[in-house]
Amino acid sequence: MRSARHNSSAVINKSQRRAIQRYSAFFLLPTVAAFIIGFVWPFVWGVYLSFFRFRTLGKTTYVGFDNYIKAFNDTTFLSSFWFTLAFTVVSLIVINLIAFFLAYAFTRKLRGSNIFRTIFFMPNLIGGIVLGYLWKIILDAVIIRYFGSALALESKYGFIGLIILVSWQQIGYMMIIYIAGLQNVPTEFTEAAKIDGANSRQLLRHITIPSVMPSITICTFLTLTNGFKLFDQNLALTAGRPNNETEMLALNIYNSFYESSTNMGVGQAKAVVFFAVVVIIALSQLYFTRSKEVQQ
Amino acid sequence: MRKLRSFFTTGFFSLISAVWVLPVVIVLFNSFKSNDSIKTSLFTLPSTESFVGLENYIKGIFQGNYPFYLAIIYSFIITVLSVGLILLCTSMAAWYINRVDSLFCRIVYYFCIFSMVVPFQMVMFTLSKTADKLLLDTPFTIPVVYLGFGAGLAVFLFSGFIKSIPLEIEEAATIDGCNTLQIFFRVVAPIMRSTYISVAILEIMWVWNDYLLPYLVLDKREYRTIPIQIQYLQGSYGQVDYGATMALIILCLIPIISIYFFCQKHIIKGVLSGAVKG
């Protein structure tokens, strides 16, 4: 996609370009103005504010890296980081295994596979808040009746509940990506391997999985970033209960802004750290995708 | 033997599919039951004693200090205005950026890609303060905030398609006497139809389901969206009305699911086009 620009031999000529440029206020200005209001300025200001101690914006005091030191000494921030990491790893494995299994089954000749795809994708359209309360009612009913506990009482139920919830939500999405990948597996390869006497397990291991590696990379990173950024579902299902034990990173940052009124600068510093973590994940995705492209 | 096996696999996946929709079905049944019956037996069908008709729905829509139908109206207004604004402005900007291709355009483009990686928590505090100052805290002005925060992904998606449009088409239109506006609205925009649909679906799903941005930006005494109102009803302490909650959940799901069954292919394609966002 990137190289398309260089391949297109025709470069727009000067007079046409000038004609378009005359309309810059109409074509470009609205988006750029809104982009500055909605992103660029808040971002720059946010980084700036992370070096200040403040309760209201009227009174800010420069404190250097003090907010960052406080953030890393905050036990709730660290525990929310470990909870998020554990959650992300488990959800990544569960979602991708099941999604791949379903995609594999639904790309073979199977009656009704179109209906199955429709059904499995459906939960992806439901918003996080509604999804969270839908599952909260059901899970609480099960836990109260069969385990004599509740989501808000033990963190292990909150953890399992969150895994069930995001699996339900995201498996269909990842399944569709895997289906697209599986449909791109060249049939000549599979047929040639079959003629050579490969059984279905060998086919899967040596032909199918290597061919869908790009899909696997995409889905791995999507589930990874989704896990790290999870907020709505966390707020609706457990809201961090009990005792902030099921609080994830995004919710922890939110709470240090709006639930505790001591120093909002710490919240902003946490947000910058959070941003850095997400950027590291995105950059490693770029690296992985690139190195795969070289092989092909 | 083969037939038998395919019969069993279909049966197996039918069973899993049934389990998959079960949560929605349970909530649907319970939205017609009385509160007592929901608490004692969530997993039974409504019986003659526990069936309460549409009582939960009426309660959910009209009760409380903030009527739910207002939240539906505001959600609808915000979604329509925001998505309309995003489609119009970002498609124009993406075309301009790709055709003019000046240094400034490239900077804007790379900023757009960068913004796709930034999590909302990074800007939530400063963004809500900025929006407050600029009076963007009503359903009729919040679309500007959505345009600003959502511009990155939309510009990126439109650009991807614009790069594949052969320049000859636009050159021919110029020779035929089209001016710049006509080239964009009569020639380029119609070609991008399928991209418009994909981006529209992606943005609709985002704005309609979004909770934190409107919660922080809107003046919540006057304006609430559906997710905000559900969070208010549930997050507050005190007695939770399960029946009304389930009725509201069903009300939220009906438009989404019915639209989904009518234009499934477009929706899946549109939602998947967001997979590039890290």
Interface residues (C-beta under 8 A of the other chain):
Chain A: M1 A4 R5 S8 A10 V11 I12 Q16 R17 A19 I20 Q21 R22 Y23 S24 F26 F27 L28 P30 T31 V32 A34 F35 I36 I37 G38 F39 V40 W41 P42 F43 W45 G46 L49 L57 A105 F106 K109 L110 R111 G112 S113 I115 F116 T118 I119 F120 F121 M122 P123 N124 L125 I126 G127 G128 I129 V130 Y133 L134 W135 I137 I138 A141 W168 Y173 I176 I177 A180 I218 F221 L222 T225 F228 K229 F231 D232 L235 A236 A239 A250 I253 Y254 F257 M264 G267 Q268 A271 V272 F274 F275 V278 V279 I281 A282 Q285
Chain B: S6 T9 T10 F13 S14 S17 W20 V21 P23 V24 I26 V27 N30 L42 F43 C89 T90 M92 A93 W95 Y96 I97 R99 V100 D101 S102 C105 V108 F111 C112 S115 V117 V118 P119 F120 Q121 M122 V123 M124 F125 T126 L127 K129 T130 A131 L134 L136 V144 V145 Y146 L147 G148 F149 G150 A151 G152 V155 G160 K163 S164 P166 L167 E168 E170 E171 T174 N179 T180 L181 F184 M205 W208 N209 D210 Y211 L212 I226 P227 I230 Q231 Q234 G235 Y242 T245 M246 I249 C252 L253 I256 I257 Y260 F261 Q264 I267 I268 V271 L272 A275 G278
